[in-house]
């Protein structure tokens, strides 16, 4: 052992400290370096809530799929030509002979505007003028500019190309079977009580439905 190392060891011994060789010191240093470091805590990032499905997508998913008018089995005591509207099914049936009917999908009155009863087609109009009633103007003031009537035959007209006016014993009920400038509403409860049809289909029904035809709304 070299003299310098011997003197160092003697000095440590005199101080009452344990004597370690260079190899022991080196091993101790390596052990310290080999100790695992405490893990670094990661900041918790708050997750954003999942985006809710848009109302429009939900409505489109729930809307009744419509492939167009079709002849269906339909037992009814009413005579052929009678129109029966099921607000629950959102469907209009035109009674045909032999227990069948032509079925059309329609839009019916939204909550608070639905109605039921028996009426008749009291009047028919091609490219009808639309006049919002006073209560509708009160609910939607922008319609006030049409208080004297919106011209027929324009895309904005909500009655579409044809309208059949429903009367009862007291006269005009204020309700119609008509076309629409909002075809996406077909199959829903969206109107103020009138029965909306796709424009090509209301034209077809209009042609084969004479004034006086019985209309039953259920």
C-alpha positions as CSV (number, residue, x, y, z in Angstrom):
1,X,0.0,0.0,0.0
2,X,1.3,3.4,-0.9
3,X,2.4,5.8,1.8
4,X,-0.2,8.4,1.0
5,X,-3.0,5.9,1.3
6,X,-1.6,4.6,4.6
7,X,-1.5,8.0,6.1
8,X,-5.0,8.7,5.0
9,X,-6.3,5.5,6.5
10,X,-4.4,6.2,9.8
11,X,-6.0,9.7,9.9
12,X,-9.5,8.2,9.5
13,X,-8.8,5.6,12.1
14,X,-7.8,8.3,14.6
15,X,-11.0,10.2,14.0
16,X,-13.0,7.0,14.7
17,X,-14.4,6.7,11.2
18,X,-14.6,3.5,9.3
19,X,-11.8,2.9,6.9
20,X,-12.8,2.0,3.3
21,X,-10.5,1.0,0.5
22,X,-10.7,2.8,-2.9
23,X,-12.5,-0.2,-4.3
24,X,-15.1,0.0,-1.5
25,X,-15.5,3.7,-2.0
26,X,-16.0,3.2,-5.7
27,X,-18.6,0.5,-5.1
28,X,-20.5,2.7,-2.7
29,X,-20.5,5.5,-5.2
30,X,-21.9,3.2,-7.9
31,X,-24.6,1.9,-5.5
32,X,-25.7,5.5,-4.9
33,X,-25.9,6.2,-8.6
34,X,-27.7,3.0,-9.2
35,X,-30.6,3.9,-6.8
36,X,-33.8,4.4,-8.8
37,X,-35.0,8.1,-9.0
38,X,-38.4,8.9,-7.7
39,X,-40.9,9.0,-10.6
40,X,-41.8,12.5,-11.9
41,X,-45.5,13.2,-11.4
42,X,-47.2,14.1,-14.6
43,X,-49.8,16.8,-14.6
44,X,-53.3,15.6,-14.9
45,X,-55.0,17.0,-18.0
46,X,-58.7,17.3,-17.7
47,X,-60.5,15.5,-20.5
48,X,-63.1,17.4,-22.4
49,X,-66.6,15.9,-22.3
50,X,-67.6,14.0,-25.4
51,X,-69.4,16.2,-27.9
52,X,-73.2,15.6,-27.8
53,X,-74.9,14.4,-30.9
54,X,-76.5,17.4,-32.7
55,X,-80.2,17.7,-32.6
56,X,-80.5,17.7,-36.3
57,X,-78.7,14.4,-36.5
58,X,-80.9,12.9,-33.9
59,X,-84.0,14.2,-35.6
60,X,-82.9,12.7,-38.9
61,X,-82.2,9.4,-37.3
62,X,-85.6,9.2,-35.6
63,X,-87.6,10.4,-38.6
64,X,-89.8,7.9,-40.3
65,X,-88.2,6.7,-43.6
66,X,-90.5,7.3,-46.5
67,X,-90.2,5.6,-49.9
68,X,-93.3,7.2,-51.4
69,X,-96.9,6.5,-51.6
70,X,-98.0,2.8,-51.7
71,X,-101.2,0.7,-51.7
72,X,-101.7,-1.1,-48.4
73,X,-104.3,-3.3,-46.8
74,X,-106.8,-1.1,-45.1
75,X,-110.2,-2.4,-43.8
76,X,-112.6,0.5,-43.5
77,X,-116.4,0.9,-43.6
78,X,-116.0,4.2,-45.4
79,X,-116.7,4.4,-49.1
80,X,-113.9,4.7,-51.6
81,X,-112.4,8.1,-52.0
82,X,-112.8,8.9,-48.3
83,X,-109.6,10.4,-46.7
84,X,-108.6,9.1,-43.3
85,X,-105.7,10.8,-41.5
86,X,-103.9,9.0,-38.7
87,X,-102.0,11.7,-36.7
88,X,-100.3,8.9,-34.6
89,X,-98.9,7.3,-37.8
90,X,-98.5,10.6,-39.5
91,X,-100.1,9.0,-42.5
92,X,-103.0,9.9,-44.9
93,X,-105.1,7.1,-46.3
94,X,-107.3,7.4,-49.4
95,X,-109.8,4.6,-49.2
96,X,-109.9,2.3,-52.2
97,X,-112.2,-0.7,-53.0
98,X,-111.6,-4.2,-51.8
99,X,-110.1,-3.4,-48.4
100,X,-107.1,-1.4,-49.5
101,X,-106.0,2.3,-49.5
102,X,-103.4,4.5,-51.0
103,X,-101.1,5.6,-48.1
104,X,-99.1,8.8,-48.0
105,X,-96.8,10.0,-45.3
106,X,-97.6,13.5,-44.1
107,X,-96.7,16.1,-41.5
108,X,-99.3,16.7,-38.8
109,X,-99.9,19.3,-36.1
110,X,-97.2,19.7,-33.5
111,X,-98.0,19.5,-29.8
112,X,-100.7,21.9,-28.9
113,X,-101.9,22.2,-32.5
114,X,-103.2,18.7,-33.2
115,X,-106.9,18.1,-33.7
116,X,-109.3,15.4,-34.6
117,X,-112.8,15.2,-36.1
118,X,-114.8,14.8,-39.3
119,X,-114.8,17.4,-42.1
120,X,-115.2,17.6,-45.8
121,X,-113.3,19.2,-48.7
122,X,-115.2,22.4,-49.0
123,X,-112.9,24.2,-51.5
124,X,-109.9,23.5,-53.7
125,X,-107.2,25.9,-55.0
126,X,-104.3,25.6,-57.3
127,X,-101.3,27.7,-56.3
128,X,-103.2,29.0,-53.3
129,X,-102.6,32.3,-51.6
130,X,-101.4,31.9,-48.1
131,X,-102.8,34.2,-45.4
132,X,-101.5,33.7,-41.8
133,X,-104.2,33.9,-39.2
134,X,-104.0,36.6,-36.6
135,X,-102.9,34.2,-33.8
136,X,-100.0,33.0,-36.0
137,X,-98.9,36.6,-36.6
138,X,-99.1,37.2,-32.8
139,X,-96.7,34.2,-32.3
140,X,-94.5,35.1,-35.2
141,X,-94.5,38.8,-35.9
142,X,-92.4,38.5,-39.1
143,X,-95.5,37.1,-40.8
144,X,-97.3,40.4,-40.4
145,X,-96.2,41.5,-43.8
146,X,-98.3,38.8,-45.3
147,X,-101.5,39.7,-43.4
148,X,-103.2,40.4,-46.7
149,X,-101.9,37.1,-48.2
150,X,-98.7,35.7,-49.8
151,X,-99.1,35.1,-53.6
152,X,-99.3,31.5,-54.7
153,X,-96.9,29.8,-57.0
154,X,-93.7,31.1,-55.4
155,X,-91.2,28.9,-53.5
156,X,-91.7,30.7,-50.2
157,X,-95.4,29.9,-50.1
158,X,-95.9,27.3,-47.3
159,X,-99.1,25.9,-49.0
160,X,-97.2,24.6,-52.0
161,X,-98.9,24.1,-55.4
162,X,-102.2,22.7,-54.1
163,X,-104.5,23.1,-51.2
164,X,-107.8,21.4,-50.1
165,X,-109.8,23.5,-47.5
166,X,-111.5,21.5,-44.8
167,X,-115.0,22.6,-43.8
168,X,-117.4,21.3,-41.1
169,X,-121.0,22.3,-40.3
170,X,-119.9,25.6,-39.0
171,X,-117.9,26.5,-42.1
172,X,-114.2,26.8,-42.8
173,X,-112.2,25.0,-40.0
174,X,-109.0,26.9,-40.9
175,X,-107.2,23.6,-41.6
176,X,-106.0,22.4,-45.0
177,X,-104.4,19.5,-46.8
178,X,-101.7,21.1,-48.8
179,X,-98.2,20.9,-50.2
180,X,-95.1,22.3,-48.4
181,X,-91.9,24.3,-48.9
182,X,-90.4,22.2,-46.1
183,X,-90.3,18.6,-47.4
184,X,-88.0,17.5,-44.6
185,X,-91.0,18.0,-42.2
186,X,-92.9,15.1,-43.8
187,X,-93.2,12.3,-41.2
188,X,-93.0,14.7,-38.3
189,X,-95.4,16.7,-36.0
190,X,-94.4,20.2,-37.3
191,X,-97.4,22.1,-38.5
192,X,-99.9,24.4,-36.9
193,X,-102.6,21.8,-37.5
194,X,-102.7,21.5,-41.2
195,X,-101.8,18.3,-43.0
196,X,-98.7,18.7,-45.2
197,X,-97.8,16.5,-48.1
198,X,-95.0,16.3,-50.6
199,X,-95.8,18.6,-53.5
200,X,-96.0,15.9,-56.3
201,X,-98.2,13.8,-54.0
202,X,-100.6,16.6,-53.1
203,X,-101.0,17.4,-56.8
204,X,-101.9,13.7,-57.4
205,X,-104.4,13.6,-54.5
206,X,-105.9,16.9,-55.5
207,X,-106.7,15.7,-59.0
208,X,-108.7,12.6,-57.8
209,X,-110.4,14.3,-54.8
210,X,-113.7,16.1,-55.6
211,X,-115.2,18.9,-53.4
212,X,-117.4,17.3,-50.8
213,X,-115.1,14.4,-50.1
214,X,-115.3,13.2,-46.4
215,X,-112.1,13.7,-44.4
216,X,-111.7,12.0,-41.0
217,X,-108.8,13.0,-38.7
218,X,-108.0,10.6,-35.9
